[in-house]
Amino acid sequence: MMDRSFAGRSFRRGPFVALLFLGAFFVFLQTGVVRAASFQVDTNGTLTANLLSYYATENANDSYASNNLTANGDTSFVAGKVNNAASFDGTNDNLDGGNTFAFEKTDHFSFSVWVNKNSGGPFPISKMNATNDNGWLLQWQGSGGGNHFVFHLGNSASNKIQVTTNNVFSSTGTWYHVVVTYDGSATAAGVHIYVNGTDQTLTTNVDALTLSTVFTNAFRIGESSDGIGDMNGLIDEVGIWNKVLSSQEIADLYNSNSGDQFFAGPHISGTLGQYKSDATTTIAMGGKTDETTVVFGANISAASSSGSAQLQVEVKPAGTYFTNTSTTTSGSVSSGGYATTSVSNLSPGVSYHWQARVLDGTGATSSWQYAFPGDTSSSIDFIVDPERSAYFNGSSAWKWPATNLGFNSTNPFTIEFFYKTEATSSMQFIDTRTGDKNGFALWRDSSGVNFSLNCDNSTTTIRVAGAGSVINRINPNTGGVYNEWHHVAITKGTTASSTDAFKLYVDGGQQTSDKCYTSTSTDSIWIGGNPSSSIGLFNGNIDEVRIWNTERSSSSIETYSGQEVTSTSSGLKGYRRFNATSTDLVTGNATSGQSGSPTFSTSTPFGHFILNQTTYPTSVNTSTRELKWHASTTYSTEWLNAISAWNALGKITFASTTPSSTAYLKVVDIDEPDQDFTGRWAYFLDPDQLQFNLPKLVGGTSSSTQKTATHELGHALGLDHSFFGNVMYYIQTTQTWLGNHDVGDFNYFWP
């Protein structure tokens, strides 16, 4: 997950550490061996993992990444703890990094610093406006304050964390190595300060952090972000990590008071990122992708700034150990460039984690680095969960063992699914019968959706059916029925003999009910149709087939119809999500047979229903996001209410305009009794029109007219038809409020 930005790049939330050396001269000569970025002392080989920036203070440049600093005032570079150090004279000197390292209170981080002061009470390293106490800062109090080290992390003087070392460190001309670690807990207990490798006892001054600590203050070495607490002395070897340093790592950096030499080499110099196949859409840490291809990328650097480098990535299913063998390698990029590489044909329904390293043109490699701070072999970096539906072509179907499908007269159940088709013929959805007996079937015909059940495994059959006027509306443009998603549910109560034991719902509306003394079992379940049945096989899409051992209420059906459920949901006994796999996610049953070759389709009820802008361009000026309108209608109240509904989402400016010639959308009444619509967005006129068809609105309720206005305005805003429970449902209802899909589609189209 990428969120905080610095020097034109971003880094993930996580721990960070900054290291600083000030004082005595130390030299370690690196021989002519080409090596990965490394430290002279690194017991566990982990110091370069999650390293964000390292300032060896030979100059103002970042020795590891590309977050270079600007030297201001009389800042100079002289002999220090390890080679050179930055020297400050106490008057307006600093090394300025701009808006970098803006850590949130929930981020883990650490910073480490070697300091050697001549006098005063400086702020050696800071991302805080000291006047307002917003950001983070290390303070070395002057003699009047007792020469303690103090750490601040806050939003304001009263909303922050502040802790102080009990021990005093007052010697001038002496090198002190300071490391501060913070665990993201927003508490003082989450802070540790190490001085010369020793974890110090702290006094809590303030422990009241509840607000954000992210501010645009400049990151500075040598004084606070607002120019207070100027350093008079030396600072050396500043490193910043996005992890909490371990005690061993801190001991290595202290190196028995000798300091730890840093060697540049091939390394990841920016944040690792994971993306969908467009290499632009970020996949959040632990998030889902609906594609089986994932792109990995990062800024990478070679040992030499003039060299080239490649990004190597190892991808493994979560819970399996890495073998430190690359799965994929990018092409070569110049040192500091952005490299991408991808892995395709990842398995649907599988969680993955990954690590990366850099290979440069000399053959040197960096250490492997986990994709996200805190990752382990069991971490989940992304989940391949492509949103798909099953597609049947009229001569294909799938068959499974009928696990959990038997029930008796006292067993409640619910069977629900989505479908869409343009075909007008009779077709099966689901069939568990053998020879038209011993089971149940769901199909569609001219009467609508049908459910039939053989009572007590005999020839006695009940049948509930309905919604013919909903599902069989003919689209005059195609001659078939409207190719829209419909939701079907059949429920049974605990008493099969009650009048309404069996209830049929189509698009959330109850159709009919019936009763039957029932005990049934079955050998298999067909989806797409049973080839042995006299009713034809299905031609279209089916998705989200769920079988429950509870009678779901109409409100529960509507609430959960617009989203996937988890396979461990209470009462769920069968679940075919059809996200590029036909396996029953509850029982684990794979198909046991099939007719023809069913496939998967990218069309799902959970996608975004957006009009093709080439064919149906929105009425909004996309540059200014303004919709100028002029209304001349009997239904001005309903029109204004429609504006109010969509305007509540923000992002679009609705403006009434006169004369009408300046409008992008005219709202008018028309008289077309031969047409079937109550309202229409006439995108083909200039300007566009939102038309109320008066003959079809006469006798209607205010709510139904309001729905018409809000629905047609949704089209003008770029939205296509969705399904029941939403204003953009294509059937006339009395719903006047925006549903979840309405809001989601609008926010997707107008980010």
N, C-alpha and C positions, 0 to 999 in steps of 0.2 A: 504494500500500500504506500503510495507516494503522497507526501503532503507538504512538508516544509521545504522552502526554497532558499538556496543560497548560491550566489555567483552564477546565476542563470541555470542552476541545476536544482534538483530536489533530492531529498533523502527521506527515508522512512522514519516514522516515529520509532524511537528505541533509545537505548542507552547512549551516552556519549562520554568521552574522556578527553581532557586536555592536559598536556604535559609541558612543563616549563623548567629549564635549568638556568641558573644565574651564577656566575662567579668563576671559580678556578678553571684553568686551562687543562683540557684533556684531549689527547690525540690518539686516534686509532686509525692506522693506515690501511685502507682497503687495497688489496692486491688487484691484479688485472683480471680477476675471475668475474664473469658475467653472472649475476645472481638475481633472484627475485627480491622485491622490496622486503627488507628484513631488518631486525635489530641484532646487535652484537650479542646481547643476552636475551634469550627468549626460551625459557625452560620448556614450555609446552607447545611452542610454535604457534601461539595464538595472538600475538600482539598486533599483527597486521590484519587480522580478521576484523571486519567492520570498522577499520580505520577510515575516518572521513578526511582529515587533513593533518599534515605534520609540518611544522615550521621549525627547521633546524637553525633558523636565524643566522645562516650564513649571509642572507640577504632578506628581502621582504617577500620572497616567493614561497609558495607552497611546495615543499619538497616531495610531496606524495601525490596530491591531486592538483587541481588547477584553481584553487580559491586563493589567489595571490592577494597580498596586502599592499597598502600604500603607506610609505614612510612619510610622516609629517613632522614639522618642526625641525629640531636638531637631532632627530633620531639617527644613530650611526651604528656600525657593527664593529665590535672589537673582540679581543680574546675573551672567551667565556668558559663555561663549564665543559662543553664539548666543542672543540674548535671555536667558532665565533659565537657571540651573544649580541642581542640588541641592547644598546646603551641609551638611556634617557636622562636628561638633565633636570627633570622636575618642573619644567615650564613648557606646557603645550606640546609635548612630544608624544607621539603614539604611532602604532601600526594599525591601520584602519582596514577592516575587511568588509565594510558595508553591512547590508541586511543579511547576515548569515547566521546559522546555528540558532534559529528561533525555536527553542524547545518548549513544548507544552508541559503542563504540570503532570500529565499522565505518562510522559516519556521517561524511560530510563536513561540516565546519562552520567558521565563522570568527566572531570577535567583535572589535569595534573600540571604542575608548574614548578620549575626551579626559579627561585627569586633571591636576589642579593641587593639589599638596599643600602644607601648611604645615609638617608634620613627620612623623616616624615612618616605619614600613614597612607601608603599608596593603595590603589586598586589595580593589582597587576594584570588581571584579565577580566573582561566585562562584556556583557550583552545587556547591561542595565542602564537606564536613565536614573542616576543616583538621586536626582532631585525628586523623582516621582516613585522610586522604588518599583519600577516595572521591568521585568526581565530577570537575568541572573548575573551574579558578580562575586568575585573573591576580593575580600578586603583584608589588608594587613594594617591593623590599627597602629597609630603612632604611639609615642611614649605616654601621652596623656590617656590613651585608651588601653594601655597595658601590653601592647605588642602581641595581641592574640590574632589568630587567623579567623575570619568571620565569613560565612557563606550566606548569601541572600538569594531567594527565588520567590518572585512575587508579582502581584498585579498592582499593589499599592502599599503604602506604609502600614495600613491596617489589615491588608489581605495578603499575607505572605508567610514564608518560612524564613527564620533567621536563627542560625546556630553559631556558637563561638567556642573555640578550643579553650579548655581550662588552663592548659599550659601556656607559658609565655615564651615567645621567640623574639628576643630583643636585640640580638647581636647585629651590629652593622658590619658590612664587609664580609658577611658569612653567607654561604649558599644553604638555602633550605629547599628541600624537595617537597612539594605539596600536591596531593591528589584529593579531589572531592568526587564522591560517587553519590548518585541519587537513584532511587528505585521506582520512581513514578507513582508513589503512594500518596502524594500531596500531604505528607506529614513530615515533621522534623525527625521522626524516628527513621525515616527512609534515607537520611543523609549520613555519610561518613566522611571524615576529614583525616587523611593520613599525612603526617609530617615525618620526613626522613624514614619512610617505610613503616611507621608505627601508627596504628589506628588510635586516634586521640579520643579522650573523654570530652564530651561536648556539653555545653549549657544551652538549653533551648531559650532563646529570647522571645521569639514569636512563633506560634504554631497555629495559623488561622488562614490557610490557603484554600480557597474554594473557587476562585475565578481564574480565567485564562492567564497564562504567563507568556503568550505569544505577542511580541511587539516588533516593530520595524526598526528598533534601535540599532545603531552600528555595533558590530563586534569589534572590540579594540583590545590591543595589548598595550599596557602602559598607562591607561587611565580609563575612567568610566565613559560610557557612550556619550554623555553630555559634557565631557571635558573636566571632570572633577577627580581628585585623588591622583594627581600626576606622579608617576614613578620617578624617583631619583636613584638610579642604580642600574642593574643588569637583569635581563631576562633571556633564557636560553631554552632550546629544545621544546617547543610547544606542540603537543599532539592532541588531536580531538577524535574520539571514537564514538560510535553510536551503540555502545554497550557499557555495562557496568564492569569495570576492570576487577579482576580477581586479586586476592592478596598476593598470589604468586606473581601475577603480571606487574603489580605495583612494586614488589620487591625487585623484579628484574629491571624495571625502569630506574629505581634508586641505585641498584648495582653497587651496594656497599659504599655509597657516597661518591662513586666514580661517574655516574651517569651512564646512559645506555646509547651507544652509537646507532644511528639510523642509516641504512643504506637504501638508496632508491633502486628500483628494479621494475620489471613488468608488474602491473597491478591494476586493479579495478579502481578507477579514479572518480567514479560517480556512483549513483544508486543503481543497483540491479533492478530491472523492471520486467514484468510479465504482461503480455498483451495478447489480444485476439489477433486473428490472421491479418488484419489490416495494419498491424504494427503500431497502432495509434490508441486503440481503445484499451485502457488499463484494466487488468483483472486484479481486483483487490486481494490482499493477503487472505487466504482461506476462502476466497470467493469462487463463484461458479462461472464457467464459460460454456456456451451452447455450441461450441465448435470443438472439433477433435484435433485442431492445429493450434499450437501456442507458440508465440514469438518471445524470445528472451533478448534483452538488450542492456547495454551499459556503456558509459565512457570508459575507455581503457587506455593504458599508457605502457609504452615499452621502457626498457632500461635506459635507453637514450631518447632524448626528445626528438631526434631526427629519425628514429626507427619506426617500424611498423609492428602491429600486434593483432592477435586474433582472440576472440572470446570463445572459450570452451565451456560447455554446459553438460552436466550429468543429470538426467531426469529419472526418478525412481518412484514406484508406487509408495505412498505414505506407509510407514511402518516397516519398510525394508531398508537395509543399510546401504550406504553409498560404497562403491568400489573404487572411487577416484579414477574412473575411466570415462572419458567424455562420450556423451550420446550424440552430440552435434557440435560442429565447429564453424564459426563465422568466417567470412572472407577477411582478408587483411585490411586494416585501416591505419592511417597515420597515427602516431602516438598522440593521445589525447582525443582521438576521434570516437564517434559513437558506432558501436558494432552491434549487429543483430544476427541472430540465428534462430532456427525454428525446429520444432519436432512435430511431425504429423502422425496421423493414424493412432492417436491416443485412444484408449478404451473408454467408451461411455460408461458412466456410473462409477468411475474409479477416481480416487483422490491421489494427488501426486505432491512430491516435494522435489527440490532441485538445488544444486550448488553450481558454482562457476569459478573459473580461474582464467588467467591471461597467459597466452603463449606468444612470445615476441619473436622477431625475425632471427634472433641469435640462437633460438632453442630454449631460452630460459623461460621458466614458468613462475607464476605467483602461487601462493598457497590457495587451496580450495576455500571458497567462502560460501556459507549458507546464503540462500536467497534473502532471508529476513532475519533480523537479530533475534536471538533466542530460539531459533529453529533447532530441532533434534531429529533423530531418525523417525520419530512418530509424528512430527509436525505435518500439517496439511497446508501447502502453499496455494493449491488451486484444485478445483473439482471439475472434471469433465462431465457436464450434464446438459447435453444438447437438447433444446426444446424441439421436439418432433411430434408428429402424430403418425398413426398407421394409415397407409393408403391402400385401398382395395380397388381393383379395376373392373369389378363386375364378374370376374372369373377366378377370384382368389380369396382365400380365407386361412385363418390360423386355428389350430386346435391345441388344447392343453388338458392335462389330467384335471378332473373336477374336484380337486381338494377344497374342502370347506364349503361345498355347494349343497350338501344335503341338509334338509330341515324338516321339522314336523309342525304340527298344528300350533304348538306353543312357541316356536322359534321366531323372533322378529328378524327382519333383514331389510337392507336397502341395496339396490343395484342402481348405479348411476354412471353416466358417460356423456361425452360430447360427440356430436357428429355434424358433418355438413356434406351436402350433395347438390348437384344440379339436376339429377335424374328424377323423372316423374313416376317411374315404374315401382311396383312392389318389391321391396328388398329387405333382407334380414339384417339385423344388427348382431344379436346374440342368440344362440340356440344350444340348449343342453339336452335336448330330447333324443330319443332313439326311436325311429319309426313313428315320429309325431306323438310319442307317449313318453311317460316317465321323465318329466322335466318341464322346463319352461322355455319360452321363446319371446323375443322382442323383435318387432319388425315395423316397417312403415308401409302404408298404402294410401289409397285415396281418402280413407277416413281419418288418417293421421298416424300417430304412433300407437302401436298395439302391443299388449302384453297378454300372453295366454299361458295357462298352467293346467296340467292334468291333475285333477284332484284324486288323491289316494292312489296314484299310479293306475288310474282306470281311464275309461274313455270319457268320463265326465270332465268337462273343461270349463274354466272361467275365462273370460276375456274382458279386459278393460282397454278402452281406446279413446282417442280424442286429439284435439289440436290440429285438425285438418286445415282449418282456416289460417293457422299460424305457419305450418311447415309446407303447405302446398300452394302458397301464393306464387303465381307465375310472373317471372320477370319478362316484360314485353320486349326487352332488348335481346334476350337469348332464347326465349321459348321454353326454357326450363324453369324449375323453381329457383328462387333466390338462393345463391350459393353462400349462405350464412351459417355460422355456427349455432347449433341448438343444443340445449341441455335436456337430458331425459333422466328421470328417476322413477323407480317403482319401489314402494315401501310396503312392508307387512307388519302388522301389530302382533302382540303376543297371543291374541285370540283370533284364530282363523275364521271363526263362525260369526264374528261381529259384522255388522252391515258394511262397514268401511275398513275391513281388515286390510285390503289391498288398495293402495292409492297410487295413481299415476300422475306425475308432474311433468309438464313440458315447459321449458323456459321459466320455471319457477311457479307456474300456475297449475293448480290441481285440475285434472280433467274429469276423471270418473273414478268410482270405487266399486268393489265387489267383495264377496266372501266365499270361503271354500274350506271344507274340512281337509286338511292337507298334511300329507307325509310323503316326501319325495326324495329320491336319491338319483344320482346320475353318474355316468362314467366319464363324461368329458364335457368341455365347454368349447364351442366354436364362436369366434368373433369374426365378423365379415360374412357369416352365414354357414349353414350346414349343407354340404353338397347333396345330401340325401333328401333334403326337404323339397317340397313342391314350390316353395317361395324362392325367388331369385337371390343370388349373392349380391352383396352390397357393392355399390360403385361410388366411392368418395372417401372421406376421411373420418376416422374414429379416434378418439383420444380420451385419456383419463378414465379408464374403466375401473370402477371401484365397487367392491362387494363388502358390505358391512353386516355384522350380526346384531345390529340395532336398527330400530325404526327411526330414521333421521327425520327431524321436523322440517317443515318447509323453510323456516328461517335458517336452520343449520345448512340445508342444502344450498340455499342462495348464498350464504356467507362464504362457504368453502368451494363453491363452484368456480369462483374466479381465481383460484390459486391451486398449486400443487399441494398435496399433503405429504407428511412423512410416512414411510412404510411401517413405522412403529405406532401409528395413531391408534388410540384405544378403539377396539371393536372392528378394526379393518382386517378382513380375512382374505382379501385378494386385491391386487393393485397392479394394473398394467398401464404404466405411465407412457410407454411407447417412445421414450426419448432415445431413439436409435437402438433400442433393445426390446425384444418381445417377451423377455423373462418376467414372470410374476414376481414383483418385488417383495411380497409378503411370504409366499411359500417357497420361492426360489425355483419354482417349476419352469423349465424351458418348454417350448412348444413340443408336442408329441406327434404332430402331423400338420399337413397343410394342403391346400388346394391352390394350384397356380403359384404365383410368386408375389405375395404382398411386399410392399416396400415402405419406406418412411418418407414423410413429407415435412418441409420446414413450416408449413402452415399449421398453426396451433391456436387454441383459444386464448393463450396467454401471451401472444405476441402483441405488437403495437399496431393498432388499426389506424393507419395513416393513408390519406388519399395520395395517389400518384400525382405529383405536382406538375408533371409534364402534361398530363391530360386534364387534371382538375386543379389549376393553380389557385392558391388561397386568395381571399379578398383582401388580405392584409398587405400593406406595403412592407415587405420583408426587410428593407433597409432601415426604416424608422420604427418598425413594429407598431404602426398606427393603422387603425381601421376607421376611416371617415365614412359616416353613414348619413342618409337622409330618409326619414320615415314619413309616409303618407298612408296610414292604415287605420282600420277600425280597431285593430288590436295593439294599440300603442302601449298599453299597460303591460301586456304579455311580452312585447318586444323589449321594453325597458327592464323587465324582470330577467329576461334572457341575458341581456348585457350584464346585469348585476351578477348573475350566476357565474359566468365565465370571467368577468372582471375581478372576481374575488381571488382568482389564481394569480393575478398580476401578469406581468410580462408583455401584455398588449394594451395599447392606449386606444380606447373607444372615444371617438369625437363626432358629435353631431355637426353637420355642416349645411350651410345655405349659401348659394343655390345648390340644387341637387346635382348640377353638372360637375361639381367638384367632389362628389361622393365616390367612394370605391364600391359601396354597396347601397342600393336603394331598397327600401322595405315598402312593399305595395300589396294591395289586394287584387286578386284576379277572380274571374267568374268562368270556371271551366268544369261544368257539371259532369262531363263525360270522362274526365280524368279521375284516377283512383286515389290521388294523393290529397292530403289535407294541407300540406305545405311543401315548398320546394326551394332549394338553392339553385337559381338559374345562373350557373357559372358561364354559360355560353353567350350571355348577353353582355353588352357594354354600356354602362358598367354592370357588374353583377347585380342580380336581384334576389332578395328573399321574398318569396311570394306566399301569401295566405290565400288558399283556395276557398272562397266564401261558401259555395254550396256544400262542401264537404265538412265545414266547420259548424254549420247551422245545427243547433240541438245538442252540440257537444258541451262538455263541461269546461269550466275555466282551466282546470288542471290539464286536460287533454290538449287544449289550445296552447297552454304554457309549454307543455312538452314539445309541441310542434315547433314553437319559436326557438326554444333552447336547442333542440335537435338540429334544426336547419342552420342556426348560427354556428353550431359545432362543425358542420360541413364547411362553412365559409372560413372557419379557422384552420381547416386542413384535416379534420378528423373523418374517418370512414365509419361505417357501421360496426358495432361490436356486438355484445350479446346482452341477455336480460339482466336487469339490475342496474342498467346504465341508461342515461338519456340518449346515447347513440344507438341503442337497440332499435332495430329497423321496424318493429311492430309498434303501432300506436298504443300507448299506455297513458296512465295518469301520473307517471313519475316526473317530477319537476326538478329534483335535486340531482347533482352530479354524482355518479357512481365512482367506485374505485378505478375502473378502467378508463372512464372519462378523464379523470384527473391525471392518471398515469400517462395516458396517450398525449394529453395536452402538454404535460411537462416534458415528455420525450421529444415532441415536435418543436416546442418552444423552450429550449433549455435556458 
